[in-house]
Amino acid sequence: MAGGMGAAATTDLSITVTSDAICPWCYVGKHSLQRAVRQLGISVDVSWRPFQLDPAMPRGGMPYGDYMLRKFGSPRGFEGLRQRIEGFAKELGVDIEFARVTHRPNTLDAHRVIHWAGEQDCQDAVVEGLFAAFFKRGLDVGDAGVLGDVASQAGMDGDEIRVWLAEGRDEALVRELADDARTEHGITGVPAFDLGGVITIPGAQSSETFVRMIPRVLEKLSGAR
């Protein structure tokens, strides 16, 4: 579908987004890209590559306040960044409510669900659902129950997802894919947007940046055919 973010019969551009499920810049970057795609009136096929901002996070996670204190040194250390993120999000019509977030999860299981969603052609819906669950509702997206619910809302079998999570299915594979983002693709921060294998754009760019860069990529790809 023209202007969509999923697979389509005719796709103008394939985009790979490297992202973590609890990264606020990834959330706003996703919507910035979506706005650009709508403005350009093109069809894109977006896939999501796993990345863990903190792969050493305990599997059960930790209190969000403790994590942010460890990361920034004081509550005030995050205040300026929080305001920047919320301001950018507001411009895109995205609600991020940090006050609701109380738990900082390990995101390996969330990435496993995103991986399975890719096999069922509903990856974008699951990614959006995870971002919304974490940033709008303050839910623990490392919890199997929450992950099953998000998957179910995207059209997957939530009960099956919970079973797969408990069984450890694809855990080693997804961990390897997340490691490869750093070692094989040289990505050290997220989001990162690979546009058709032509260029990788780091960070949560404005829609105007995507509107400017995507036509250049399409032109280069057209000339290579």
Residue frames as a rotation matrix with the C-alpha (Angstrom) as fourth column:
MET 1
0.582 0.813 0.000 0.00
0.813 -0.582 0.000 0.00
0.000 0.000 -1.000 0.00
ALA 2
-0.013 -0.599 0.801 1.42
0.497 -0.699 -0.514 3.36
0.868 0.391 0.307 -1.00
GLY 3
-0.027 -0.093 0.995 2.70
-0.579 -0.810 -0.091 5.24
0.815 -0.579 -0.032 1.97
GLY 4
0.905 0.423 -0.048 2.52
-0.221 0.562 0.797 2.17
0.364 -0.710 0.602 4.19
MET 5
0.128 -0.877 0.464 5.14
-0.992 -0.110 0.065 0.74
-0.005 -0.468 -0.884 6.52
GLY 6
0.198 -0.033 0.980 4.64
-0.323 0.941 0.097 -2.95
-0.925 -0.336 0.175 5.82
ALA 7
-0.757 -0.456 0.468 5.20
0.216 0.501 0.838 -5.35
-0.616 0.736 -0.281 2.97
ALA 8
0.187 0.821 -0.539 3.29
-0.488 -0.398 -0.777 -4.55
-0.852 0.408 0.327 -0.21
ALA 9
0.719 0.146 0.679 2.72
0.432 0.671 -0.602 -6.07
-0.544 0.727 0.420 -3.65
THR 10
0.436 -0.612 0.660 4.87
0.602 -0.347 -0.719 -3.35
0.669 0.711 0.217 -5.19
THR 11
0.681 -0.276 -0.679 7.54
0.593 -0.337 0.731 -1.91
-0.430 -0.900 -0.066 -2.93
ASP 12
0.890 -0.359 0.282 9.51
-0.076 -0.727 -0.683 1.21
0.450 0.586 -0.674 -3.79
LEU 13
-0.060 -0.936 0.347 12.10
-0.618 -0.238 -0.749 0.77
0.784 -0.259 -0.565 -1.05
SER 14
0.569 0.115 -0.814 13.16
0.470 0.767 0.436 -1.79
0.675 -0.631 0.382 1.56
ILE 15
0.118 -0.463 0.878 14.24
-0.627 -0.720 -0.296 -0.33
0.770 -0.516 -0.375 4.88
THR 16
0.190 -0.120 -0.975 15.87
0.636 0.771 0.029 -2.10
0.748 -0.625 0.223 7.80
VAL 17
0.398 0.006 0.918 15.55
-0.537 -0.809 0.238 -0.37
0.744 -0.587 -0.319 11.15
THR 18
-0.321 -0.526 -0.788 17.88
0.517 0.599 -0.611 -1.37
0.793 -0.604 0.080 13.96
SER 19
-0.024 0.543 0.839 16.06
-0.557 -0.705 0.440 -0.62
0.830 -0.457 0.319 17.18
ASP 20
-0.931 -0.098 -0.351 15.50
0.229 0.591 -0.773 -1.52
0.283 -0.801 -0.528 20.80
ALA 21
-0.219 0.973 -0.075 12.00
0.667 0.205 0.717 -1.99
0.712 0.107 -0.694 22.15
ILE 22
0.518 0.386 -0.763 12.40
0.840 -0.400 0.367 0.49
-0.163 -0.831 -0.531 25.01
CYS 23
-0.627 -0.777 -0.052 14.36
0.725 -0.606 0.328 3.18
-0.286 0.168 0.943 23.14
PRO 24
0.225 0.800 -0.556 12.36
0.424 -0.595 -0.683 6.44
-0.877 -0.082 -0.473 23.05
TRP 25
-0.274 -0.382 -0.883 14.38
-0.602 -0.647 0.467 7.79
-0.750 0.659 -0.053 20.12
CYS 26
-0.980 -0.032 0.197 13.49
0.112 0.728 0.676 4.63
-0.165 0.685 -0.710 18.20
TYR 27
-0.199 0.980 -0.011 9.81
0.813 0.159 -0.560 5.24
-0.547 -0.121 -0.828 18.89
VAL 28
0.392 0.355 -0.849 9.85
-0.060 -0.911 -0.408 8.82
-0.918 0.211 -0.336 17.63
GLY 29
-0.588 -0.678 -0.442 12.19
-0.532 -0.088 0.842 7.87
-0.610 0.730 -0.309 14.77
LYS 30
-0.721 0.421 0.550 9.68
0.581 0.800 0.148 5.26
-0.378 0.426 -0.822 13.62
HIS 31
0.326 0.935 -0.137 6.95
0.725 -0.340 -0.599 7.89
-0.607 0.096 -0.789 13.41
SER 32
0.089 -0.390 -0.916 9.25
-0.394 -0.859 0.328 10.39
-0.915 0.331 -0.230 11.75
LEU 33
-0.904 -0.416 0.096 9.94
-0.122 0.467 0.876 7.85
-0.409 0.780 -0.474 9.02
GLN 34
-0.372 0.848 0.378 6.23
0.841 0.481 -0.249 7.05
-0.393 0.225 -0.891 8.69
ARG 35
0.426 0.520 -0.740 5.40
0.198 -0.852 -0.485 10.73
-0.883 0.060 -0.466 8.21
ALA 36
-0.347 -0.655 -0.671 8.06
-0.581 -0.411 0.702 11.02
-0.736 0.634 -0.239 5.51
VAL 37
-0.890 0.046 0.454 6.76
0.305 0.799 0.518 7.94
-0.339 0.600 -0.725 3.71
ARG 38
0.106 0.994 0.024 3.25
0.804 -0.071 -0.591 9.40
-0.586 0.082 -0.806 3.70
GLN 39
0.341 -0.021 -0.940 4.52
-0.213 -0.975 -0.055 12.73
-0.916 0.219 -0.337 2.37
LEU 40
-0.632 -0.682 -0.368 6.46
-0.547 0.057 0.835 11.01
-0.549 0.729 -0.409 -0.40
GLY 41
0.391 0.898 -0.201 3.53
-0.832 0.251 -0.494 8.77
-0.393 0.361 0.846 -1.30
ILE 42
-0.253 -0.565 -0.786 5.70
-0.785 0.594 -0.174 5.69
0.565 0.573 -0.594 -1.68
SER 43
0.883 0.458 -0.102 5.46
-0.343 0.778 0.526 2.07
0.320 -0.429 0.844 -0.57
VAL 44
-0.167 -0.971 0.171 8.14
-0.863 0.060 -0.501 0.75
0.476 -0.231 -0.849 1.75
ASP 45
0.665 0.220 -0.713 8.87
0.092 0.924 0.371 -2.64
0.741 -0.313 0.594 3.24
VAL 46
0.114 -0.589 0.800 10.26
-0.840 -0.487 -0.239 -2.14
0.531 -0.645 -0.551 6.74
SER 47
0.523 -0.043 -0.851 11.98
0.354 0.919 0.171 -4.87
0.775 -0.391 0.497 8.72
TRP 48
0.729 -0.152 0.667 13.29
-0.610 -0.587 0.533 -4.58
0.311 -0.795 -0.521 12.26
ARG 49
0.111 -0.807 -0.580 16.76
0.148 0.590 -0.794 -5.69
0.983 0.002 0.185 13.37
PRO 50
0.855 0.282 -0.435 17.25
0.436 0.063 0.898 -6.35
0.281 -0.957 -0.069 17.11
PHE 51
-0.225 -0.891 0.395 19.60
0.103 -0.425 -0.899 -4.28
0.969 -0.162 0.188 19.23
GLN 52
0.594 0.375 -0.712 19.96
0.731 0.118 0.672 -4.26
0.336 -0.920 -0.204 23.02
LEU 53
0.540 -0.354 0.764 21.03
-0.297 -0.929 -0.221 -0.99
0.788 -0.107 -0.607 24.55
ASP 54
-0.109 -0.547 0.830 22.01
-0.994 0.036 -0.107 -2.89
0.029 -0.836 -0.548 27.68
PRO 55
0.216 0.201 -0.955 22.52
-0.437 0.895 0.089 -6.60
0.873 0.398 0.281 26.93
ALA 56
-0.731 -0.555 -0.398 23.88
0.120 0.469 -0.875 -7.11
0.672 -0.687 -0.276 30.47
MET 57
-0.319 0.708 0.630 20.53
-0.890 -0.452 0.058 -6.11
0.326 -0.543 0.774 32.00
PRO 58
-0.849 0.062 0.525 19.28
-0.244 0.835 -0.493 -8.92
-0.469 -0.546 -0.694 34.31
ARG 59
-0.845 0.532 0.057 16.57
0.338 0.448 0.828 -11.00
0.414 0.719 -0.558 32.64
GLY 60
-0.056 0.864 -0.500 14.09
0.998 0.046 -0.033 -9.79
-0.006 -0.501 -0.866 35.23
GLY 61
0.211 0.088 0.973 15.02
0.407 -0.913 -0.006 -6.16
0.889 0.398 -0.229 34.64
MET 62
-0.585 -0.377 -0.718 15.29
0.810 -0.238 -0.536 -3.55
0.031 -0.895 0.445 37.38
PRO 63
0.355 0.734 -0.579 13.41
0.717 -0.611 -0.335 -0.51
-0.599 -0.297 -0.743 38.70
TYR 64
0.493 -0.105 0.864 13.46
0.761 -0.429 -0.486 2.25
0.422 0.897 -0.132 36.08
GLY 65
0.946 -0.115 0.303 14.42
-0.228 -0.901 0.370 4.93
0.231 -0.419 -0.878 38.58
ASP 66
0.580 -0.771 0.262 17.44
-0.021 0.308 0.951 2.93
-0.814 -0.558 0.162 39.74
TYR 67
0.264 -0.465 0.845 18.52
0.912 0.407 -0.061 2.35
-0.315 0.786 0.532 36.15
MET 68
0.642 0.036 0.766 18.26
0.469 -0.809 -0.355 6.02
0.606 0.587 -0.536 35.19
LEU 69
0.924 -0.348 0.155 20.10
-0.338 -0.559 0.757 7.04
-0.177 -0.752 -0.635 38.35
ARG 70
0.360 -0.811 0.461 22.90
0.368 0.578 0.729 4.63
-0.857 -0.093 0.506 37.48
LYS 71
0.239 -0.208 0.949 22.99
0.971 0.068 -0.229 5.91
-0.017 0.976 0.218 33.88
PHE 72
0.376 0.037 0.926 22.75
0.421 -0.897 -0.135 9.65
0.825 0.441 -0.353 34.47
GLY 73
-0.613 -0.766 -0.194 24.04
0.482 -0.167 -0.860 10.07
0.627 -0.621 0.471 38.02
SER 74
-0.851 0.415 -0.323 21.08
0.103 -0.471 -0.876 12.08
-0.515 -0.779 0.358 39.28
PRO 75
0.041 0.945 0.325 17.38
0.782 0.172 -0.599 12.62
-0.621 0.279 -0.732 38.46
ARG 76
0.525 0.139 -0.839 18.29
-0.175 -0.948 -0.266 16.04
-0.833 0.287 -0.474 37.05
GLY 77
-0.526 -0.849 -0.054 20.77
-0.275 0.110 0.955 14.43
-0.805 0.518 -0.291 34.67
PHE 78
-0.677 0.349 0.648 17.93
0.681 0.630 0.373 13.01
-0.278 0.694 -0.664 32.59
GLU 79
0.041 0.835 -0.548 15.63
0.444 -0.507 -0.739 16.02
-0.895 -0.213 -0.391 32.76
GLY 80
-0.180 -0.161 -0.970 16.98
-0.613 -0.753 0.239 17.89
-0.770 0.638 0.037 29.73
LEU 81
-0.965 -0.200 -0.167 17.02
-0.257 0.619 0.742 14.75
-0.045 0.759 -0.649 27.58
ARG 82
-0.545 0.832 0.100 13.50
0.698 0.517 -0.495 13.84
-0.464 -0.200 -0.863 28.69
GLN 83
0.130 0.604 -0.786 12.21
0.016 -0.794 -0.607 17.24
-0.991 0.067 -0.113 27.63
ARG 84
-0.520 -0.395 -0.757 13.90
-0.736 -0.243 0.632 16.93
-0.434 0.886 -0.165 24.22
ILE 85
-0.983 0.152 0.103 12.41
0.181 0.903 0.389 13.50
-0.034 0.401 -0.916 23.62
GLU 86
-0.263 0.955 -0.141 8.92
0.720 0.096 -0.688 14.51
-0.643 -0.282 -0.712 24.72
GLY 87
-0.013 0.211 -0.977 9.11
-0.345 -0.919 -0.194 17.67
-0.939 0.334 0.085 22.59
PHE 88
-0.796 -0.335 -0.504 10.13
-0.587 0.226 0.777 15.73
-0.146 0.915 -0.377 19.48
ALA 89
-0.852 0.508 0.130 7.45
0.507 0.861 -0.043 13.14
-0.134 0.030 -0.991 20.17
LYS 90
-0.119 0.854 -0.507 4.74
0.357 -0.440 -0.824 15.79
-0.926 -0.280 -0.252 20.58
GLU 91
-0.336 -0.077 -0.939 5.59
-0.695 -0.653 0.302 17.28
-0.636 0.754 0.166 17.17
LEU 92
-0.874 -0.063 -0.482 4.92
-0.402 0.653 0.643 13.84
0.275 0.755 -0.595 15.66
GLY 93
0.103 0.989 0.106 1.73
-0.853 0.033 0.522 13.24
0.512 -0.144 0.847 17.62
VAL 94
0.005 -0.210 -0.978 3.36
0.213 0.956 -0.204 10.52
0.977 -0.207 0.049 19.74
ASP 95
0.698 0.282 0.658 2.59
-0.566 -0.346 0.748 10.27
0.439 -0.895 -0.082 23.44
ILE 96
-0.120 -0.732 -0.671 5.55
0.343 0.604 -0.720 9.36
0.932 -0.316 0.179 25.64
GLU 97
0.651 0.418 0.633 4.77
-0.464 -0.441 0.768 9.38
0.601 -0.794 -0.093 29.35
PHE 98
-0.305 -0.890 -0.338 7.95
-0.140 0.393 -0.909 8.69
0.942 -0.229 -0.245 31.28
ALA 99
-0.442 0.179 0.879 6.05
-0.883 -0.258 -0.391 9.16
0.156 -0.950 0.272 34.53
ARG 100
0.651 0.757 0.055 4.24
-0.759 0.647 0.077 5.86
0.023 -0.092 0.995 33.85
VAL 101
0.433 -0.561 -0.705 7.45
-0.151 0.726 -0.671 3.88
0.889 0.397 0.229 33.31
THR 102
0.668 -0.136 0.731 8.50
-0.743 -0.079 0.664 2.13
-0.032 -0.988 -0.154 36.52
HIS 103
0.533 -0.437 0.724 10.45
0.028 0.865 0.501 -0.90
-0.846 -0.247 0.473 35.26
ARG 104
0.181 -0.574 -0.799 13.43
-0.964 -0.265 -0.028 -1.20
-0.196 0.775 -0.601 32.93
PRO 105
0.811 0.245 0.531 13.20
-0.224 0.969 -0.106 -4.66
-0.540 -0.033 0.841 31.31
ASN 106
-0.573 -0.790 0.217 15.69
-0.145 0.358 0.922 -6.83
-0.806 0.497 -0.320 29.51
THR 107
0.136 0.705 -0.696 14.43
-0.791 -0.346 -0.505 -6.66
-0.597 0.619 0.511 25.92
LEU 108
-0.854 -0.516 -0.063 15.66
-0.448 0.671 0.590 -10.01
-0.262 0.532 -0.805 24.59
ASP 109
-0.575 0.694 0.433 12.19
0.555 0.720 -0.416 -11.60
-0.601 0.001 -0.800 24.82
ALA 110
0.344 0.672 -0.655 10.58
-0.097 -0.669 -0.737 -8.56
-0.934 0.318 -0.165 23.18
HIS 111
-0.213 -0.512 -0.832 12.99
-0.899 -0.231 0.372 -8.98
-0.383 0.827 -0.411 20.28
ARG 112
-0.915 -0.028 0.403 12.11
0.063 0.976 0.208 -12.66
-0.399 0.216 -0.891 20.03
VAL 113
0.011 0.995 0.102 8.46
0.524 0.081 -0.848 -11.70
-0.852 0.063 -0.520 19.58
ILE 114
0.334 0.037 -0.942 9.41
-0.583 -0.777 -0.238 -9.07
-0.741 0.628 -0.238 16.97
HIS 115
-0.726 -0.658 -0.199 11.41
-0.595 0.457 0.662 -11.75
-0.345 0.599 -0.723 15.15
TRP 116
-0.692 0.532 0.488 8.42
0.515 0.838 -0.182 -14.13
-0.505 0.126 -0.854 15.07
ALA 117
0.294 0.815 -0.500 6.16
0.140 -0.554 -0.820 -11.26
-0.946 0.171 -0.277 13.97
GLY 118
-0.218 -0.464 -0.858 8.42
-0.795 -0.426 0.433 -10.83
-0.567 0.776 -0.276 10.96
GLU 119
-0.979 -0.131 0.158 7.68
-0.042 0.880 0.472 -14.42
-0.201 0.456 -0.867 9.99
GLN 120
-0.337 0.934 0.120 3.95
0.854 0.357 -0.378 -13.68
-0.396 -0.025 -0.918 10.21
ASP 121
-0.519 0.047 0.853 3.98
0.644 -0.634 0.427 -10.33
0.562 0.772 0.299 8.35
CYS 122
0.670 0.726 0.155 2.89
0.443 -0.559 0.701 -8.24
0.596 -0.401 -0.696 11.34
GLN 123
-0.143 -0.870 -0.472 6.23
0.951 0.011 -0.309 -6.96
0.273 -0.493 0.826 12.57
ASP 124
-0.688 -0.135 0.713 5.38
0.126 -0.990 -0.066 -3.27
0.715 0.044 0.698 12.37
ALA 125
0.332 0.904 0.271 2.21
-0.272 -0.183 0.945 -3.75
0.903 -0.387 0.185 14.42
VAL 126
0.635 -0.166 -0.755 4.10
0.682 0.579 0.447 -5.63
0.363 -0.798 0.481 17.11
VAL 127
-0.496 -0.868 0.018 6.86
0.787 -0.458 -0.413 -3.01
0.367 -0.191 0.910 17.26
GLU 128
-0.450 0.422 0.787 4.28
-0.230 -0.906 0.354 -0.23
0.863 -0.022 0.505 17.57
GLY 129
0.610 0.755 -0.240 2.41
-0.015 0.314 0.949 -2.23
0.792 -0.576 0.203 20.20
LEU 130
0.243 -0.619 -0.747 5.54
0.923 0.384 -0.018 -2.72
0.298 -0.686 0.664 22.29
PHE 131
-0.754 -0.509 0.416 6.46
0.405 -0.858 -0.315 0.96
0.517 -0.069 0.853 22.14
ALA 132
-0.127 0.805 0.579 2.93
-0.389 -0.577 0.718 1.97
0.912 -0.135 0.387 23.12
ALA 133
0.645 0.358 -0.675 2.77
0.377 0.620 0.688 -0.59
0.665 -0.698 0.265 25.93
PHE 134
-0.089 -0.797 -0.597 6.01
0.979 0.042 -0.202 0.69
0.186 -0.602 0.776 27.43
PHE 135
-0.880 -0.450 0.149 5.83
0.434 -0.892 -0.127 4.45
0.190 -0.048 0.981 26.84
LYS 136
-0.435 0.791 0.429 2.08
-0.394 -0.596 0.700 5.07
0.810 0.135 0.571 27.03
ARG 137
0.609 0.780 -0.143 0.96
-0.288 0.386 0.877 2.47
0.739 -0.493 0.459 29.57
GLY 138
0.053 -0.689 0.723 4.14
-0.979 -0.179 -0.099 1.82
0.197 -0.702 -0.684 31.53
LEU 139
0.920 0.355 0.163 3.93
-0.379 0.913 0.150 -1.95
-0.096 -0.200 0.975 31.06
ASP 140
0.031 -0.917 0.397 6.83
-0.556 0.314 0.769 -4.36
-0.830 -0.245 -0.500 31.48
VAL 141
0.687 0.248 -0.683 7.62
-0.727 0.242 -0.643 -5.46
0.006 0.938 0.346 27.92
GLY 142
-0.544 -0.800 -0.253 9.92
-0.744 0.600 -0.295 -8.13
0.388 0.028 -0.921 29.29
ASP 143
-0.475 0.480 0.737 6.95
-0.534 0.509 -0.675 -9.92
-0.700 -0.714 0.015 30.84
ALA 144
-0.975 0.045 0.217 5.62
0.182 0.722 0.668 -12.93
-0.127 0.691 -0.712 28.92
GLY 145
-0.163 0.985 -0.050 2.01
0.815 0.106 -0.569 -12.01
-0.556 -0.134 -0.821 29.68
VAL 146
0.242 0.177 -0.954 2.42
-0.168 -0.961 -0.221 -8.49
-0.956 0.213 -0.203 28.31
LEU 147
-0.693 -0.589 -0.415 4.30
-0.524 0.018 0.851 -9.80
-0.495 0.808 -0.321 25.26
GLY 148
-0.782 0.469 0.410 1.56
0.571 0.803 0.171 -12.31
-0.249 0.368 -0.896 24.56
ASP 149
0.197 0.896 -0.399 -1.08
0.589 -0.433 -0.683 -9.60
-0.784 -0.100 -0.613 24.77
VAL 150
-0.028 -0.290 -0.957 0.82
-0.526 -0.809 0.261 -7.30
-0.850 0.510 -0.130 22.40
ALA 151
-0.935 -0.355 0.013 1.29
-0.197 0.549 0.812 -10.17
-0.296 0.757 -0.583 19.96
SER 152
-0.457 0.845 0.279 -2.39
0.777 0.532 -0.338 -11.06
-0.434 0.063 -0.899 20.14
GLN 153
0.318 0.575 -0.754 -3.44
0.170 -0.817 -0.551 -7.47
-0.933 0.047 -0.357 19.41
ALA 154
-0.282 -0.513 -0.811 -1.24
-0.735 -0.427 0.526 -7.60
-0.616 0.745 -0.257 16.30
GLY 155
0.463 0.606 -0.647 -2.99
-0.880 0.401 -0.254 -10.73
0.106 0.687 0.719 15.04
MET 156
-0.490 -0.682 -0.543 -0.68
-0.523 0.728 -0.443 -13.40
0.698 0.067 -0.713 16.40
ASP 157
0.488 0.582 -0.650 -1.57
0.169 0.668 0.725 -16.27
0.856 -0.464 0.228 18.71
GLY 158
0.244 -0.390 0.888 -0.77
-0.776 -0.627 -0.062 -14.84
0.581 -0.674 -0.455 22.14
ASP 159
0.792 0.084 0.605 -0.98
-0.492 0.674 0.551 -18.20
-0.362 -0.734 0.575 23.91
GLU 160
0.846 -0.515 0.141 1.42
0.501 0.673 -0.544 -19.73
0.185 0.531 0.827 21.41
ILE 161
0.330 -0.735 0.592 3.82
-0.158 -0.662 -0.733 -16.82
0.931 0.148 -0.335 21.90
ARG 162
0.447 -0.132 0.885 3.84
-0.889 -0.172 0.424 -17.36
0.096 -0.976 -0.194 25.67
VAL 163
0.918 -0.114 0.379 4.63
0.038 0.978 0.204 -21.04
-0.394 -0.173 0.903 25.14
TRP 164
0.653 -0.706 0.273 7.48
0.479 0.107 -0.871 -20.24
0.586 0.700 0.408 22.75
LEU 165
0.310 -0.528 0.791 8.90
-0.595 -0.757 -0.272 -17.74
0.742 -0.386 -0.548 25.23
ALA 166
0.624 -0.002 0.782 8.79
-0.725 0.372 0.579 -20.31
-0.292 -0.928 0.231 28.04
GLU 167
0.918 -0.241 0.315 10.44
0.314 0.927 -0.206 -22.92
-0.242 0.288 0.927 25.83
GLY 168
0.151 -0.906 -0.396 13.34
-0.012 -0.402 0.916 -20.60
-0.988 -0.133 -0.071 24.98
ARG 169
0.452 0.096 0.887 12.61
0.804 0.388 -0.451 -20.84
-0.387 0.917 0.098 21.28
ASP 170
0.479 -0.333 0.812 15.02
0.654 -0.481 -0.584 -18.82
0.585 0.811 -0.013 19.09
GLU 171
0.942 -0.151 -0.298 16.64
0.142 -0.626 0.767 -17.21
-0.303 -0.765 -0.569 22.14
ALA 172
0.058 -0.996 0.073 20.18
0.472 0.092 0.877 -17.95
-0.880 -0.016 0.475 20.94
LEU 173
-0.112 -0.036 0.993 19.32
0.990 -0.087 0.109 -16.88
0.083 0.996 0.046 17.37
VAL 174
0.741 0.482 0.466 17.89
0.463 -0.871 0.165 -13.51
0.486 0.094 -0.869 18.39
ARG 175
0.748 -0.569 -0.342 20.76
0.139 -0.370 0.918 -12.90
-0.649 -0.734 -0.198 20.79
GLU 176
-0.189 -0.840 0.508 23.14
0.745 0.215 0.632 -13.56
-0.640 0.498 0.585 17.89
LEU 177
0.171 0.339 0.925 21.22
0.892 -0.453 0.001 -11.19
0.419 0.825 -0.379 15.60
ALA 178
0.980 0.194 -0.033 21.43
0.185 -0.849 0.494 -8.47
0.068 -0.491 -0.869 18.24
ASP 179
0.360 -0.925 -0.119 25.16
0.260 -0.023 0.965 -9.06
-0.896 -0.378 0.232 18.65
ASP 180
-0.143 -0.400 0.905 25.61
0.956 0.180 0.231 -8.97
-0.255 0.899 0.357 14.85
ALA 181
0.807 0.464 0.365 24.13
0.542 -0.828 -0.147 -5.48
0.234 0.316 -0.919 14.73
ARG 182
0.803 -0.571 -0.171 27.24
-0.310 -0.646 0.697 -4.32
-0.509 -0.507 -0.696 16.58
THR 183
0.027 -0.918 0.396 29.90
-0.022 0.396 0.918 -6.66
-0.999 -0.034 -0.010 15.22
GLU 184
-0.285 -0.103 0.953 28.80
0.836 0.460 0.300 -7.17
-0.469 0.882 -0.045 11.61
HIS 185
0.368 0.553 0.747 26.93
0.847 -0.531 -0.024 -3.94
0.383 0.642 -0.664 10.87
GLY 186
-0.607 -0.787 0.112 28.96
0.660 -0.578 -0.481 -1.58
0.443 -0.218 0.870 13.07
ILE 187
0.181 0.761 0.624 25.94
0.045 -0.640 0.767 -0.14
0.982 -0.111 -0.150 14.83
THR 188
-0.728 -0.528 -0.437 26.70
0.482 0.059 -0.874 1.32
0.487 -0.847 0.211 18.24
GLY 189
-0.805 0.527 -0.271 23.50
-0.063 -0.530 -0.846 3.28
-0.589 -0.664 0.460 18.86
VAL 190
-0.584 0.696 0.418 19.88
0.794 0.381 0.474 3.21
0.170 0.609 -0.775 17.81
PRO 191
0.682 0.496 0.538 17.80
0.135 0.637 -0.759 3.89
-0.719 0.590 0.368 15.88
ALA 192
-0.558 -0.748 -0.359 19.66
-0.334 -0.193 0.922 3.27
-0.759 0.635 -0.142 12.63
PHE 193
0.541 0.841 0.001 17.84
-0.213 0.138 -0.967 3.26
-0.814 0.523 0.253 9.29
ASP 194
-0.647 -0.692 0.321 19.31
0.102 0.338 0.935 1.25
-0.756 0.638 -0.148 6.41
LEU 195
0.310 0.762 -0.569 17.73
-0.495 -0.381 -0.781 2.64
-0.811 0.524 0.259 3.25
GLY 196
0.938 0.241 -0.250 17.85
-0.334 0.427 -0.840 -0.02
-0.096 0.871 0.481 0.55
GLY 197
0.606 -0.778 0.163 21.40
0.695 0.618 0.367 -1.00
-0.386 -0.109 0.916 1.43
VAL 198
0.440 -0.399 0.805 22.56
0.566 -0.573 -0.593 2.32
0.697 0.716 -0.027 -0.03
ILE 199
-0.448 -0.522 0.726 22.98
-0.237 -0.713 -0.659 4.39
0.862 -0.467 0.196 3.12
THR 200
-0.022 0.406 -0.913 22.46
0.890 0.423 0.167 3.99
0.455 -0.810 -0.371 6.86
ILE 201
-0.079 0.101 0.992 21.06
-0.174 -0.981 0.086 7.03
0.982 -0.166 0.095 8.64
PRO 202
-0.585 -0.191 -0.788 21.80
0.669 0.435 -0.603 7.07
0.458 -0.880 -0.127 12.38
GLY 203
-0.942 0.122 -0.313 19.57
0.173 -0.621 -0.764 8.57
-0.288 -0.774 0.564 15.01
ALA 204
-0.035 0.999 0.036 15.99
0.852 0.049 -0.521 9.79
-0.522 0.012 -0.853 15.21
GLN 205
-0.911 -0.382 0.157 16.05
0.397 -0.703 0.590 12.12
-0.116 0.600 0.792 12.23
SER 206
-0.398 0.782 -0.480 13.38
-0.398 -0.619 -0.677 14.62
-0.827 -0.079 0.557 11.30
SER 207
0.394 0.626 0.673 10.82
0.446 0.511 -0.735 13.72
-0.804 0.589 -0.078 8.66
GLU 208
0.844 -0.096 -0.528 12.40
-0.430 -0.709 -0.558 16.40
-0.321 0.698 -0.640 6.47
THR 209
-0.211 -0.976 0.049 15.69
-0.801 0.201 0.564 14.49
-0.561 0.080 -0.824 6.52
PHE 210
-0.372 0.145 0.917 13.98
0.266 0.963 -0.045 11.32
-0.889 0.228 -0.397 5.31
VAL 211
0.721 0.692 0.040 12.03
0.283 -0.240 -0.929 13.26
-0.633 0.681 -0.369 2.68
ARG 212
0.561 -0.596 -0.575 15.31
-0.772 -0.627 -0.105 14.63
-0.298 0.503 -0.812 1.40
MET 213
-0.407 -0.874 0.266 17.34
-0.746 0.486 0.455 11.39
-0.527 -0.013 -0.850 1.53
ILE 214
-0.017 0.437 0.899 14.86
0.092 0.896 -0.433 8.75
-0.996 0.076 -0.056 0.33
PRO 215
0.916 0.361 -0.176 14.45
-0.132 -0.144 -0.981 10.16
-0.379 0.921 -0.084 -3.22
ARG 216
0.221 -0.918 -0.329 18.24
-0.975 -0.219 -0.044 10.19
-0.031 0.330 -0.943 -3.56
VAL 217
-0.494 -0.358 0.792 18.36
-0.453 0.884 0.118 6.54
-0.742 -0.300 -0.599 -2.54
LEU 218
0.418 0.739 0.528 15.57
0.178 0.504 -0.845 5.65
-0.891 0.447 0.079 -4.97
GLU 219
0.820 -0.159 -0.550 17.38
-0.555 -0.458 -0.694 7.45
-0.141 0.874 -0.464 -7.76
LYS 220
-0.228 -0.973 0.037 20.60
-0.955 0.231 0.187 5.59
-0.190 0.007 -0.982 -7.03
LEU 221
-0.346 0.169 0.923 18.82
-0.117 0.968 -0.221 2.25
-0.931 -0.184 -0.315 -6.89
SER 222
0.742 0.670 0.016 17.04
-0.011 0.037 -0.999 3.01
-0.670 0.741 0.035 -10.16
GLY 223
0.552 -0.605 -0.574 20.34
-0.834 -0.398 -0.382 3.81
0.003 0.690 -0.724 -11.85
ALA 224
-0.451 -0.767 0.457 21.86
-0.781 0.587 0.214 0.56
-0.433 -0.261 -0.863 -10.63
ARG 225
0.221 0.632 0.742 19.14
-0.115 0.773 -0.624 -1.57
-0.968 0.053 0.244 -12.21
